[in-house]
Amino acid sequence: MFNDIGPLELVTLIVLAVLVFGPEKLPKVIQDVTRTIRKIRDFSESAKQDIRQELGPEFKDFEFEDLNPKTFIRKQMDNDDLGLKEIRNGFDLKKEMAEVADAVHGRETDSATPPSGGRVDMTKKPEIPAADSRPPFDADAT
């Protein structure tokens, strides 16, 4: 609940509590706060039990923590029924990048072996024009 409170903030809260409530009333305030938190927890647990009873036996494994979107997505991604692990393992990024690079450079794709020993050269190399060739001329641009 208070995982993000550091030691300096905790000391600051304690000093403020002593200054606001005073050393005489502080133990009574702490007791009242803990009693209120305990009542809220008991109320929450009884509400959860009532909801589970009303849902029936088919929802006996229902967990309220699954309603948190992060928990729900994490639980679904770990589920092997979707086949995501097979899809992830069947995708070869190096091979796909080599095929894209070959298509861009106009080379024939050799699906058996990627060029340069499995590494794809992603650097852009300028093409050197022939000595007698003229640069392209666009009449509409001038």
N, C-alpha and C positions, 0 to 999 in steps of 0.2 A: 504494500500500500504506500509506504513512504520510502521507496527504494532510491529515489533521486534526491533525498535530503542528505547533505554532507554534514560533517562534524561542526563546521563553523555555523551553518544555519541552525543546527540543533541547539548549540550554545546560545545563539541569538534568541531563539524562541523561548528557551528557559529563562533567560534574563528578562525578556519582555513579560513573560507570565508572572515572574516574581514582582516586577515593577507595577503591573496592572492590578493583580489580585492581592498582592502583599503576602508576606511569609505566613501569616496566620490563616488566611482563607485558601491558600493554594492547595493543601491536602484535601480539603472538602471539594474544591473544584475538580481536582483530578479524579476523585471518587465518583463524582456526578458524571463526568465525561466517560469514564470506563463503564459505568452502569448503563448509560445511554447507548454506547457502542454495543454492549452485550445484548441489550434489548433489541436493537436493530438486527443484529446477527440472528437471534432467535426467531424474530419475526420473518426474516428472509428464509431461513431454513424451513419453518412451518409452511410458508407460502409455496416453496419448492415441493415439499411433500404433498401438499394439497393438489398442486397442478399435476404431479405424477400420478396420484390416485385417480384424478378425474380423466386423464388421458387414457387410462386403461393398461392392460398387460402388454399390448403390442408396442408400447413406448416405454417399457421398463428400463431399457438401456439409454434412454434420452439423457443427455448431459446439457445443462444450461451453458456451460463453457463453450459448447459447440456453436452457440449463437454469435460468438465473437467472430467477425469475418476472418481475422488472421488465423485463428484456430481452425475454422471450417476449411479454409483453402489449404492449409498445411495438411490437414487430415485427408482431404480429397487428393492432393498431389502424391501422398504416400500410398494411396490405394493402388494396388496392382491390377485391378479390374479394368482400368482405363487403357492400359498398354502404353503409358507414356515412357516407361523405361526402355521398351523395345524401340520406340520411335527415336528416342534420344540416342540409343546405342547404334541404331542403323544409319544415322546421319554422319557422313564422313565430310567434315568441313574442308579438309585439305584437298580432297578430290573435287569437291564442288568448286572451290576457289580456282583450282587448276583448270577446270573446264571453262569457267567464266573468263579467265585470263586468256586461254587459247581462243575462245570465241572473239574476244575483243581484238586480239592481235591477228586474227584471221588464219590461225594455224589449224591443222587437222587435229582433232582430239584423239588422244590415245588413252583410252580408259584403263588400260592395263597398268601403266606406270605414270605417275605424275612427273613433270619435268624437273630437272636439277635434283634428283635424289629425294623426292618427297617434299621439297620446299618450293613454294610458289614465290616467284620474284614479283613483288608488288610495286617496284620502282618504275617510274615512267621514263623510258629511254627515248630521247629524241631521234627521229628518223633522219638520217643524213641524206639529203637529196643528191642526185647525180650532178656532176660538175656542169654538164651542158643543159640541165633542165632549168626552166625558169619558174619563179614562184607563181602560184595561181593568181590570175587576174580576174577581178570581178568588175564588170563594166557598170553594174548598177550601184556599186559602192562608191565610185569616184564621181 
